Amino acid sequence: MISILLLIPVFLFLFVIQFTNEPLDYPIKNISIPRNYDNCIFKFPRLNFQSNDTSYHNFIAVLKNGVDSANATVNDQVIFVVRKGQQFLYENYSNNAWIADGRSAYIPPDQIKQVDTSYFKFTFSKWEFIKEKDYELYEAAKRENLDLNSIFKKIQAKNGKAMIQLFNLRNSVDGASAEEFPFDFWALINLWTDKELSSFVKTLKGPTKKDFCKLLIDTTPLDKPEEYFRLYYPKTLIEIHIGKSY
């Protein structure tokens, strides 16, 4: 009886190990937005605070021949599992993969290969749009008497005024909040259809339209942002080109 009792902690330990190695199939809170710039999973080289980074490059990749699946991890925690034939965006600087639902994590470079194909559409279905009060961008919005979560919720409901509020917030961010802003902005943009986004951009005039169109390109963390817009936001891309002329 005593020997059985002594084995209970061992079974509990093995259970915990098994549980913690399961992929996280729920929205990730803040894990895809590292607080340390040097460890950013994906970067935005067209933004001013990252414009000096010439080593950054990303591309569409799949698992190399002979690799049927790969665990994508952050701090040894499995965030998701990539299967054979599944496409993901891979970043050479941090060796991280980003899948369509918005989750991103590390995959060893010797398990992947670059493929010459078009960008897939990001859905950000696993992105966490409800931010905690210690989230730097939440604090930046609060200093401007804005409720970031309320703004995000309204943008998800395709509210143009809320989109402008978030757009204007770009001038009030610095440090960590400046790193968080482009991730959230681009994720929210991808929730809108081409018709919805292009119709909204059409309502903008003068310098506001020019700056908003520039931000659409600058916050797209892809080597070829206009290709992505051409594929999934062609009407919006026309408005972006019009915005450049202001």
C-alpha positions as CSV (number, residue, x, y, z in Angstrom):
1,M,0.0,0.0,0.0
2,I,2.8,2.4,0.9
3,S,4.6,1.6,-2.4
4,I,1.4,2.5,-4.4
5,L,1.2,5.8,-2.5
6,L,4.8,6.6,-3.3
7,L,4.0,6.1,-7.0
8,I,1.2,8.7,-7.1
9,P,3.5,11.7,-7.4
10,V,5.3,10.0,-10.3
11,F,2.0,9.5,-12.2
12,L,1.0,13.1,-11.5
13,F,4.4,14.3,-12.8
14,L,4.1,12.3,-16.0
15,F,0.5,13.6,-16.5
16,V,1.7,17.2,-16.2
17,I,4.5,16.7,-18.7
18,Q,2.1,15.2,-21.2
19,F,-0.4,18.0,-20.7
20,T,2.0,20.8,-21.1
21,N,3.3,19.4,-24.4
22,E,-0.1,19.6,-26.0
23,P,-0.5,22.3,-28.7
24,L,-2.3,25.4,-27.6
25,D,-5.5,25.4,-29.5
26,Y,-6.9,28.7,-28.0
27,P,-6.1,32.3,-28.6
28,I,-2.7,33.3,-27.5
29,K,-2.6,36.3,-25.1
30,N,0.4,38.5,-25.7
31,I,2.7,35.5,-26.5
32,S,2.9,36.5,-30.2
33,I,4.0,40.0,-29.3
34,P,7.3,39.7,-27.5
35,R,8.1,42.7,-25.2
36,N,11.8,42.6,-26.2
37,Y,12.4,44.1,-29.7
38,D,15.4,41.9,-30.3
39,N,13.2,38.8,-29.9
40,C,10.3,40.0,-32.1
41,I,8.9,37.0,-33.9
42,F,8.2,39.0,-36.9
43,K,9.4,42.5,-37.8
44,F,8.2,45.4,-39.9
45,P,11.3,46.7,-41.7
46,R,9.4,49.5,-43.4
47,L,8.5,51.1,-40.1
48,N,10.9,53.8,-38.9
49,F,11.9,52.2,-35.6
50,Q,13.0,49.0,-37.5
51,S,14.2,50.5,-40.8
52,N,17.9,49.9,-40.1
53,D,17.4,46.1,-40.0
54,T,18.7,44.8,-43.4
55,S,19.0,41.2,-42.3
56,Y,15.3,40.6,-42.1
57,H,13.7,38.3,-44.7
58,N,10.6,36.1,-44.7
59,F,9.2,33.6,-47.2
60,I,6.5,31.0,-47.7
61,A,7.8,27.6,-46.6
62,V,6.7,24.0,-46.0
63,L,8.3,21.1,-44.2
64,K,11.2,19.6,-46.1
65,N,11.0,16.2,-47.7
66,G,11.0,13.4,-45.1
67,V,9.5,15.6,-42.3
68,D,5.9,14.7,-41.8
69,S,5.2,17.0,-38.9
70,A,7.0,19.6,-36.7
71,N,6.2,21.1,-33.4
72,A,6.3,24.9,-33.4
73,T,7.3,26.0,-29.9
74,V,7.8,29.0,-27.6
75,N,9.9,28.4,-24.5
76,D,9.5,24.6,-25.0
77,Q,5.7,24.9,-25.1
78,V,4.1,23.5,-28.3
79,I,2.0,26.3,-29.8
80,F,0.9,24.4,-32.9
81,V,1.9,21.5,-35.1
82,V,2.7,21.9,-38.7
83,R,1.8,19.0,-41.0
84,K,3.4,17.9,-44.3
85,G,2.3,20.1,-47.1
86,Q,1.0,22.9,-44.9
87,Q,2.3,26.4,-45.8
88,F,3.5,28.9,-43.3
89,L,5.4,32.2,-43.3
90,Y,9.0,31.7,-42.2
91,E,11.3,34.4,-40.8
92,N,15.0,33.9,-41.2
93,Y,16.0,36.2,-38.4
94,S,14.3,34.3,-35.6
95,N,13.5,31.0,-37.3
96,N,9.8,31.4,-36.5
97,A,6.8,30.3,-38.4
98,W,3.5,32.2,-38.7
99,I,0.4,30.3,-39.8
100,A,-2.9,31.7,-41.1
101,D,-4.7,31.8,-37.8
102,G,-2.2,34.3,-36.3
103,R,-0.2,31.9,-34.2
104,S,3.6,32.0,-34.5
105,A,6.4,30.0,-33.0
106,Y,9.9,28.5,-33.5
107,I,10.6,25.7,-36.0
108,P,14.2,24.6,-36.6
109,P,15.5,25.7,-40.0
110,D,16.7,22.3,-40.9
111,Q,13.1,21.1,-41.0
112,I,11.8,23.5,-43.5
113,K,12.3,24.5,-47.1
114,Q,11.3,27.7,-49.1
115,V,8.7,27.3,-51.8
116,D,8.0,29.6,-54.7
117,T,4.3,30.2,-54.3
118,S,1.8,33.0,-53.6
119,Y,1.0,34.2,-50.1
120,F,-1.8,32.5,-48.3
121,K,-4.6,34.6,-46.7
122,F,-4.2,35.4,-43.0
123,T,-7.4,35.0,-40.9
124,F,-6.1,35.7,-37.4
125,S,-8.9,33.4,-36.0
126,K,-6.6,32.5,-33.1
127,W,-5.4,36.1,-32.4
128,E,-6.3,37.5,-29.0
129,F,-7.9,40.9,-29.5
130,I,-8.8,41.4,-25.8
131,K,-5.8,42.9,-24.1
132,E,-4.8,42.9,-20.4
133,K,-4.3,46.2,-18.6
134,D,-0.5,45.7,-18.5
135,Y,-0.4,45.5,-22.3
136,E,1.7,48.5,-23.4
137,L,-0.6,49.5,-26.2
138,Y,-3.5,49.3,-23.8
139,E,-1.7,51.8,-21.5
140,A,-0.8,54.0,-24.5
141,A,-4.5,54.2,-25.4
142,K,-5.5,54.9,-21.8
143,R,-3.2,57.9,-21.7
144,E,-5.2,59.2,-24.7
145,N,-8.5,58.5,-22.8
146,L,-9.2,55.6,-25.1
147,D,-10.3,52.1,-24.3
148,L,-8.2,49.8,-26.5
149,N,-10.5,46.8,-26.1
150,S,-13.5,48.8,-27.1
151,I,-11.7,50.1,-30.2
152,F,-10.7,46.6,-31.2
153,K,-14.2,45.3,-30.7
154,K,-15.7,48.1,-32.9
155,I,-13.1,47.6,-35.6
156,Q,-14.0,43.9,-35.6
157,A,-17.6,45.1,-36.2
158,K,-16.3,47.2,-39.2
159,N,-16.6,50.6,-37.5
160,G,-14.7,53.2,-39.5
161,K,-14.5,55.8,-36.7
162,A,-12.8,53.2,-34.4
163,M,-10.3,52.4,-37.2
164,I,-9.4,56.1,-37.4
165,Q,-9.0,56.2,-33.6
166,L,-6.5,53.3,-33.8
167,F,-4.8,54.9,-36.8
168,N,-4.3,58.2,-34.8
169,L,-2.9,56.2,-31.9
170,R,0.2,55.5,-34.0
171,N,1.4,59.0,-33.0
172,S,1.2,58.2,-29.3
173,V,3.1,55.0,-29.1
174,D,6.7,54.4,-28.2
175,G,8.9,51.6,-26.8
176,A,7.0,48.3,-26.4
177,S,3.7,49.9,-27.5
178,A,5.3,50.9,-30.8
179,E,6.3,47.3,-31.3
180,E,2.8,46.0,-30.5
181,F,0.9,48.5,-32.6
182,P,1.8,47.1,-36.1
183,F,0.9,43.5,-35.1
184,D,-2.5,44.4,-33.9
185,F,-3.2,46.9,-36.7
186,W,-2.3,44.3,-39.4
187,A,-4.3,41.6,-37.7
188,L,-7.4,43.8,-37.5
189,I,-7.0,44.8,-41.2
190,N,-7.1,41.2,-42.2
191,L,-10.6,40.8,-40.5
192,W,-12.0,43.2,-43.1
193,T,-12.9,42.1,-46.7
194,D,-11.5,43.9,-49.7
195,K,-14.9,45.6,-50.3
196,E,-15.2,46.8,-46.7
197,L,-11.6,48.1,-46.5
198,S,-11.5,49.7,-49.9
199,S,-14.9,51.4,-49.2
200,F,-13.5,52.8,-46.0
201,V,-10.3,54.0,-47.6
202,K,-12.3,55.8,-50.3
203,T,-13.9,58.0,-47.5
204,L,-10.5,59.3,-46.5
205,K,-9.1,62.5,-48.0
206,G,-5.8,64.3,-48.4
207,P,-3.0,63.7,-45.9
208,T,-5.1,61.3,-43.8
209,K,-5.6,59.0,-46.8
210,K,-2.0,59.2,-47.8
211,D,-0.8,58.4,-44.3
212,F,-3.3,55.6,-43.8
213,C,-2.4,54.0,-47.1
214,K,1.3,54.2,-46.2
215,L,0.5,52.5,-42.9
216,L,-1.3,49.7,-44.6
217,I,1.9,48.9,-46.5
218,D,4.3,49.6,-43.7
219,T,2.5,47.3,-41.2
220,T,2.4,44.4,-43.6
221,P,5.2,42.1,-42.3
222,L,5.8,40.6,-45.7
223,D,8.7,41.0,-48.1
224,K,6.2,41.9,-50.9
225,P,3.3,43.7,-49.3
226,E,1.7,44.9,-52.5
227,E,1.6,41.3,-53.8
228,Y,-0.5,40.3,-50.7
229,F,-2.9,43.2,-51.4
230,R,-3.0,42.4,-55.1
231,L,-4.1,38.8,-54.2
232,Y,-6.6,39.6,-51.4
233,Y,-7.3,43.3,-51.4
234,P,-7.1,44.4,-55.1
235,K,-9.7,47.2,-54.7
236,T,-7.8,48.5,-51.6
237,L,-4.5,48.4,-53.5
238,I,-6.0,50.8,-56.1
239,E,-6.9,53.1,-53.3
240,I,-3.4,52.8,-51.9
241,H,-1.9,53.9,-55.2
242,I,-4.4,56.8,-55.3
243,G,-3.3,57.7,-51.7
244,K,0.3,57.9,-52.8
245,S,-0.5,60.7,-55.2
246,Y,-1.6,63.1,-52.4
